[in-house]
Structures are given as C-alpha cells and as structure tokens.
Amino acid sequence: MIKFITILALIVVLLFLAPMISGNQGLLHIEIASYVIETSVAAGIVILLVFMLLCYLLLGIAGWLLGVKGGLLSWFNESRTRSADRKLARAVRAYLTGDFEQAQDCAEKSLKWSSVPEVSRLLAIAGGYRSGDTDRVIRGYDLVNSDNVDDHFAVCLFKAQEFIARKEWSSALRIAEALRNTCKDNHQVNRVYFDALVALDRYAEIEENRELFMREGLLDDGNYFRLISSRIVKEVKYHNDVGVLKQMMKDLPRDISGRTEVVLAFAERFLELGEDDRAFKMTAALVRDVGNREKVFSGIAAWRSGDRRILELLNELSQEEKSFNHLAAKANMHLVLNEPEKARELYDVLVREDPRPLYYIKLGQCFQNSGRTEQAALFYQEAAKLAYLA
C-alpha cells in the first residue's frame, strides 16, 4: 500500500508540474448530462486531491465510529493482517495436530503482516524444531527481529544446542563463549559451554571455571577429579623422559596423583621406559588395596608392557581372586612377557565365559605371536563384530 500511494503521488505531481512548466495550463472538460465543468488540468488535479483527502477522512471517521482498531490506517492494512492471522491460525492448528512442517510454513508466511509477529516467529522456529528440520530452523535466525535482544539470544542458544547434538563442538563453543559475554549466569549457556569444553578436552578452562560449573550443578568433586585424571593419563602416555615424569608426579596435588587410574598410567609408562622397580612398587601398592583391585586388574589387562614380578604377584592372589578382570590381567602379563600359549589358555576361558572385544583382540595376538595369522584374523573379525554390536 505504501508503494502504491508513493507511485500515485509521483504521477499526480508530474501531471501537475508538466503543464505549469510548459506554460500551457491545458483544459479539463467534464460533461455529465446537462452539467458541464471546465477547468485547467492543474486545478482539476487539486480538486481530485482534495476529494481523495475527504474520502480518507470520511473513512477514518467511519472507522472511529465503528470502533475499528487502528482507525484510518487499519482500513488499508486490515485485509493483509486478517489474511496473515488466518495463516497463523492454520499454523497453530497444524502444530496441535502434529503437522509441524506445515505449521512452520504457515507461521513463516504470516510473519510479515501478522498482528502478533512474536507468536508467528516463535511458532515457525518451534515447528521446524519439532519437524526435525534443524537446518531450516538455524536459517530461521534471519526471521529474528534485529532489535529484539531476547530473540537473538534464544535463537543463538538453540543453534549452539544443535551443534552440540551434531557433535560440532568447536562451533558450539564459539557461540557459547559469545553468549557468556552477554549473560554469564544463564544455566543453559553454561551447560553448552561445559559440554563443549569436555568434548574438546579443554581442561584448563574447566579448572578455571570450576566454581561456576559446580555452582550450576554441572560438576562435582567426583567427575571433576575424573576429568582432570583423564587429562593426566593422556599426557603421561606421550612423555619419554623419566625425569619429567617424576617431576610431574611430584607437582601433582595429592588428590590427583593418588587416584588409581593416574598411578596405573605412571606405572605403565615407567615400565615402558625401563623403570621396572618403580613401576612394580607402584603396582604392588595398588594391588594390595583390596577395595581397588578390580579397577587395577582391569587396567593391567590392557598394558603393553609387563614384569615377571607383577605376574607372580597376580598368581599369589589366585586363591582369593576369581574375577574375570584378575584372569585377564594374568593373561595379558603372559602375553606381553612373550608366553602366548599360557596367555591363550586363559583367554580361551575369558571369551567363553565373558566375551568382550578386548579378549578376542588379545586372543588374536596370541595366535599372531605364534605365527598362526589366519586364526588370528578370525578372532580380530569377531572382536570387530562385538564392538559393532555394542
């Protein structure tokens, strides 16, 4: 309507100015029955404009008298608004009946002229979310009013959560960091921020924001120590200097350096680097702790290096320990000490009684170390099947 009025006004101005500029006022002759009206073109245009203004004024007064909301302007926009509201009503009905895709379509079409654009905008986003068309919802960011900070925040948070669901951790982290600059106390933003940091192994930031995450209920002492321990375990595997490892152990807080998984990681790495005595003492101390034995046995069952004294210690416990993890630890010690036949006997029991992908892999290694590669391949395939089914 605005474009139409603008074009009409431009035409009227040109028709009014053209005769004035040319010096010829022209003649407008109107004859109705016995009535004849003659006037100049410029005067005729002025009369037409006055007549249009009177019509608009009468329409406005009629709208006011009839109680039409918006007065004069509503007469021009009401038809489009009614049409948009009908589309919005269809969108609501489609959403309630489960046709979320149609709900999104109708809500988007109603947005421009809707009498309640906020409802149209939110229903379009919700419809896309429920229909599973997340790409379209993210593109729906363009529907958001740039002046509405709350809308921007909600859609950005939604985008970050979708990136989390897709495991696009870096993208989610960038959005979360930006949102935290505007609202650090929002629980959902902190949740996205925490999940992305954990997935990306950004332990330094987790430590830096430990109090915040604990206050938000995203972190407690238990999982905090597990997270930090997992970082230490990963770092230990890549150090080749015994002196660096010793200093690292010394510098760690006691509540971290004393955790079973951390001690096992250091013991295994010391064993690989030739520090057998230190590795044995650390391992023996863990094994003697009855409450932690299962975790220790499970760790030793995956080691790539071994020590005869550790095997003897495990054999001493055979009378009191009957668990599969204890048997797997003994079998792995035989395997890494190059005793594949003894290891195979134990792994045969394990795959029969407690089949796991690790046991099939280890059994395959027993056959491979004995030169029977075809049989080894069969066990590797079985391990792959179990891992796939898991």
N, C-alpha and C positions, 0 to 999 in steps of 0.2 A: 504493500500500500504506500509506503514512503517513497519508493522508486517511482510509482505511478504518479503521485502528486508532484514530485520533483520534475518529471518529464512534462507533465501538463502545464506546470507553472512556466517552464522554459519556453514551451510553444506559445503560451499566451504573451510572454514578454517579447518574444520575437515578432509576433503578429502586431503587437502594439508599437514597437520601435520602428519596424520597417517602413510603415507609411510616414512616420514623423521624420525619419532620416531622408526619405526620397522627396519630401516636400509635397507629396500628393496624399491627402488625407483619405481618399477613397470614399465610396458611397455604399452604405448598407441600406438596402431596400427590403422591407418586410411587409407583405400584404396578407392580411387574414380577413376573409370575407369583405366587408366594406371598410375595414380599418387598414390604413397604410401608415407605416412607420419608416421614416427616412432619417438617417443619421450617419455620421462619419464612422469609419471602421474602429478608430481609437475609442470613440465614445461607446460604440457597441460592445467592445471588449470590457470597458469599465463597467457597463451595465451588467454584463454576464458575470463578472467577478462579484459584484455586489449581490446579484441574485444567488450565486453559489454560497456566499457567506451567510446570507439569510437562511438558505436551506440547511446549512450546517448548524446554524444557531437554533433553528426550529427542532432539528433532530436532537441536539444536545438538551434542549428544554424538555422535549418529549421523553428522552431517556431519564432525565432527572425526575420528572413527574411520575414515571412508571417504575422508578426505583431500580433502574438498570445500573449494576455495579460498574464504576469507571466512567460514568457519564458519557460525554461525546466520543472520547477515544474508543470506548468499548464497542461502539457501533461498527467500527472499521475492523477491529481485531477479533470480535467475539466469534465470528464464524470459524476462523482458524483455531481459536482456543477451544471451541466446542469440539472441533474435529480432533484436536490433539488429546483432549480429555477422553474422548471416546476410544482413541487408540490406547491411552493409558489404562482405561477400564478393561479393555481386551487383554492388555498385558497382565493386569492383576488376576483376571480370570484364568489366563493361561498358566500363570505361576502357581495358582492354587490347585489347578488340575494336573500339574506335573509336566506341562509342556514348556520347559524352561527356555528352549531355543526361541519359540515364538514370543514368549514373554520378553526376552531380550530385544528381539526385532521390534516389537510394538513400542516398547519403552524408549528405544533409541529414536524411533520416528516421531514420538510425541514430545521429545525433549525441547525442541526449539520454541514451540508455541504453548507448551503446557502451562496451566495455571499454577501447577506445583512442580516446577522443574527439579527440585531436590528429590522428590519421590521418583520421578522418571529416571533420574541419573542413578540413584541407588538401586532401583529395580532392574535397570539394564545391567549393572555390574553383578547383582545377585543372580540374575537369570543366567548370565554367562558362566558364573562360578558353578551353579548347580548343574548346568548342562555339560560341564567338563571342558568347555572351550576356553581354556585358560589363556591361550594366545590372544583371543579376541578380547578377553577381559583386560589383559595388560594393554592392548591397544585402546581400550576404553578409557585409559588415562587421559586421552585427548578430550573426552567429554567433560572433564572436570573443570569447573569454573576457576580460572586462574586467580580470582580474588578471594576464593574460599580456602583458607589455610587448612581447615579441618578436612575438607575433601582431599586435598593434596596429601595430607598425612595418611589418611585411611587407605588411599589407593597405593601410595608408596609402600606402606606396610604390607598390603596384600601382595604386591609384586615381590617383595622380599620373601614372604612366606611361600610363594610359588617357586621361587628359585631354590629355597630350602627343599621343597618337595621333589624338585628335579635334580637335587644334589649339585646345583651350580653354586657352590659355596662362596666363591670369590665375589660373584655378583650380589649375592645376598648380604655379604659382609659390607660391601661398599654402601649399599642402601641403608643398612642398619647403622653404620657409622655416621652417615649424613643425618639420619633421623635422631640419633642420640644427641646431636648438637642442638636440636630444637626441643627435645623432650626426653631428658635422661631418665626420668622416673617412670616411664611407661613400661609396664611389665612385658607386653608383647614384643616391644622393640628389644628389650634386654634378652628375652628368650631367643629371638632370631640371632642377636649378636653372640650370645653364648654358644648356641648350636653351631654357628659358622666357625667360631674360634676353635671349638673342639674338633670339628671335622678337618680343619686346616692345620691342626697341631700347633696353634699359636699359644703356646703355654705361657709365654712371658706376659701377654695381655691378660690371660686368665688369672695369673698371680697378681697382676696389677689391680684387677677389678674383683679380687676375691671377696672382699667385704660386701660389695654391691650384689654379687651373684648369690652369696649366702643369705643376704637380707631378702632377696627376691625368691628364695627357696629353690634356686636352680642348682645350688651347690651345697654340699655339706662336707664335714671333715672326711667322711669315708670316700666319697667319689673325688674329692679334691686330691687326697693322697694317691688315689689310684691314677688320676690323670698325670700328676707330677711323676709318679713312679714309672708310668709307661714312657714318659719322655726320657727319663734317665736310662731305662732299659734300651731304648733305641740308640741313645748317644754312646752307651758303653760298647755296643757292637762294632762301632767304627773307630775306636781308639786302638792304636797299635803300640803305644808307648806305656810300659808298665808303670813308669814314674808318674805319668799323667793320670793313670787310673788310680794309683794310690793317693795322690793329692786330691783327686775328685772325691774319693770315698771320705777323706778326712774333712773336706769342706762341706759335705752334705749335712743337713740337720739330722739329728739322731732319729727323729720320727720318720724320715725318708730312708736313710741309709740302713735302718734296721728292718725294713719291710722285706718279706720273703722273696718277692719277685726281683727286688733290687739286688739282694745278696746273691741270689742264683745267677743273675746276669753277670755280676762281677766275678763270681767263682768260675763260670764257664769261660769268660774271656781270659782270666788268669791262666786257666788250664790250656787254652789255645796258644797262649803266649809263653808257655813253659814254666809258669809259676805253680808247679804241681802241689808243693807243700801248702802254700797259702790257700789254693783252691780246695784242697782236701779238708783243711781245718775249718774253712767257712762252711763247706757242705756238711761235714760231720756235725757241726754245731746245729745246723738246721734239722738234720735227720733225728737228732736226739730229742728235739722238741716234738713230743707226741701230738700235740694239737695241730701242728702244721705239716705233718708228714705227707698227707695226700697231695697237698699243693707242691711240696718238694719233689715227690716221686713223679708227679705229672711234668714238672719242669725238666728233671733229669732224663725223662723218657724222650725228650726232643733234642738233647745235646748232640753236638757234632764231634766232641772230643771226650775221652774217658780216662779213668785212672783205676788201676788194679785195686787200690785201697778202698775206693768208693764201692767197687763191686763186692769186695769182701765184707764191707760194712752192710751192704744190702742183703748179702747172703746170711749174715748173722741175724737179721731181722725176719728171716723167712718163717720162723716158728710162730711169731706173733703177728706178722703181717700177711694177710691173704687177699689183699685188694688187687684189682687189675692194674692200678697205677704202679704198685710196687713191682708186679711182674713185668710191666712194660719198661720200668726203669732198669731192672736187671737185664732184660733182653737187649735194650739199647746199649748198655755197658759192654755186653758181649760183642755186639755188632761193631761199635767204634774201636774196640780192642782187637778187631780182626779175628773174631771167633764166630763166623757166620752160621756154622752148624748148630752150635749151642743156642745162638740167638733165634735160629729158625724154629727150634723145638718150642721155645717159649711163645714166639709169635703165632705158631700154629694153634696153640691153646687160646691165645687172645682173639684171633679172628674168628674162632669157633664160638667162643663164649661171649665176647664183647666186640663185635665187628665195628671198627672205626676206620676212616680213610688213612689215618697215620699208621695204623698197624699194618694195613695192606701195603703201604709205601715201604715201610721198614722190612716187611717180608720180601717184597720185590728186591730191595737192596741186598738182602741175604743171598738170594739166588744169583743176583748180578755179580756180587763179590765172589761167588763160587763158579762163575763162568757160565751159568745157565741163563742166558739172556732172554730166551723165548719164554721160559716160565716167569721170569721177572716181568716181562711185558704184560703178561696176563694179570698179574697182581696190580700193576700200575693202572691197567684199564679198570679193574674192579674198584680201586681207590677213587678213580675219576667218577665212576657211576655213583658210588656212595656220596661223594662230595656234591654231585649234581642233585641227587635226591634230597640231600639235607637242606 
